[in-house]
Amino acid sequence: MYSPNRALLALVVAAVGMLAWCGCGNQAPAHPNLVIILVDTLRADHLHYHGHHRETSPRIDDLAARSTAFMNHQSTSSRTGPSTASIFTGLFPRSHGVLNPLTKFDAKGMLTDDQTTLAEILTDGGYECFGYTANINVSARFGFSQGYVDYQLIKSSKAVELRDHALKVLSKPRAKPLFLYLHYMEPHSHYAAPKEYRSLYVDPNYEGRINGRHEQLNQIVEGTLQLSEADTEHLSCLYDQEIRYTDDEVGLILDALVENGLAENTIVVFIADHGEEFLDHGSALHGYTLYQEQLHVPLVIHDPRRSDPRRIEAITRHVDVLPTLLELLDINGGDEVQGESLVSLMDGRDDQRGEVPVLAEASLKAVKTVRQRSLMLGDWKLIEHLIPAALPELYNLRRDPGEQHDLMTDEPHEAQRLRVRLADLLESMPEAKGAVTKLTEEEIRKLRSLGYVK
């Protein structure tokens, strides 16, 4: 959110920082740098450090092993726009307003100037902010560029182009602390890793026709294409190839931090927006449901000032990321966020957070039209189906992490408890007016290339 007063404050902070820099030699900025690496469509349980049987993520595993790894991190949506907006505003989708209208697919919800983003807060705190995304859903057109010196939607959607932008930023000496946001498109469908990765994991004797392209995946969602067990396994392998490729690209960014002398003064965040389904509940892709394969995503925070790596089992949420980073960076702001800082967990305190509510929403018109919301409280999770209307579902995630046994009838007390809590949360939570922008033909074409339009 831009305002002249905030811009003037940023100039004053920058000027003071430059004077301090000039008078103190070639020392590092007072605040640590921040690099956020967001990998699109990455479910946590396909990373090796999360227990996946394939070694899909050696560089990410290494980062997690020397960092704080949050093992039960939850997204706020199974769509990129709402979930990413929650990361960068600290607000649930209901309050930041980035939800698509369920009309003809020619308009899109956007992040308005009413919302304050992490980049704006950091700019006010003297940071220089750069963002590069391969996903049109979080482009400047839809309000995600607020607070950045340079924010670009890369043309090719390929990791190599994203890397080129990142390396240029990381190689440039600068007096002010740096915030760099990188949004990788892989492993989003199509599942088509570079040639040198295509022999990984797959059964060389597979003779089916599954190729990981949008056309087939949409047919699975529609119910017109049935998969055998071998087909499903092959599809999962294609996805894992993309993860392995992305892992190498993430490793190159981590190497560049070392090579440019930034690693010891840079906090690195590794996160995903949402996950992906592989017939866990009879379908594919993302955005159409709120099951755990869509919402359980990785979060790793590496702070070089902290010597003790940790694995945190407590439930954490996208809305907790912004207040956590502001505390780590010692930057004021984010007074209206709906999340809580995780620094006490990182310090080994407050390991039992209790039942922090995890509210998630899905709103999508593409192959299907859906609107859902879910509430997770401790071991329990409620899913409400608004469009199309259907009976709610209740799961105990400790006993049934795959959400295969609906307990709505068997556990009426828990069902009622969560329904009341959800209603209370919705009533108490500010609801953003939101904004909708008309899509151009080129934007519709781009979204069609990502499988969002038939």
Number of C-alpha atoms within 10 A of each C-alpha: 17 13 8 8 9 15 15 12 15 20 16 15 17 21 14 12 19 17 11 15 18 11 9 10 8 11 11 18 19 15 18 24 22 23 25 17 19 22 27 24 28 29 23 28 18 24 24 16 22 18 11 13 11 14 16 25 24 16 18 21 19 12 22 23 17 19 23 23 25 24 21 19 24 28 33 32 33 30 28 24 26 32 28 27 29 32 25 21 30 30 28 30 26 20 20 24 25 29 24 23 16 16 11 8 16 14 18 20 20 26 28 20 14 12 22 23 26 25 26 25 21 24 26 23 24 25 28 23 25 22 26 23 26 24 24 21 23 23 20 17 15 19 19 24 24 22 24 22 13 13 19 18 20 18 12 11 17 15 20 13 15 24 19 11 16 21 15 10 15 19 14 8 9 15 19 23 23 24 23 22 21 23 25 26 23 27 25 22 21 20 21 18 20 10 7 9 16 16 13 16 17 16 12 8 6 12 10 11 10 16 16 18 15 20 12 17 22 22 15 19 19 13 11 9 11 13 16 9 10 14 17 15 17 22 21 19 21 25 26 27 25 25 26 24 21 24 20 16 18 23 18 16 19 18 13 19 20 13 12 13 13 19 18 14 19 22 21 22 21 20 24 28 32 31 32 30 21 18 16 14 13 12 21 22 23 25 27 24 29 29 21 24 26 27 30 27 30 29 24 25 24 22 24 16 12 12 10 14 17 19 17 19 14 18 22 26 28 29 29 23 24 26 28 20 19 17 14 17 18 12 16 13 19 18 8 12 18 17 25 18 18 24 16 13 20 23 13 11 11 13 15 10 14 11 13 15 19 23 25 24 25 25 23 25 18 17 15 13 14 19 21 23 20 25 23 23 20 17 14 19 23 26 23 20 18 15 14 11 11 10 10 18 18 25 24 22 18 11 11 13 14 15 20 12 14 15 18 17 10 10 13 12 11 18 21 13 12 22 18 12 15 22 10 11 14 14 10 9 13 14 14 15 13 19 19 18 13 11 15 11 10 9 16 16 14 16 17 14 14 18 20 19 17 12
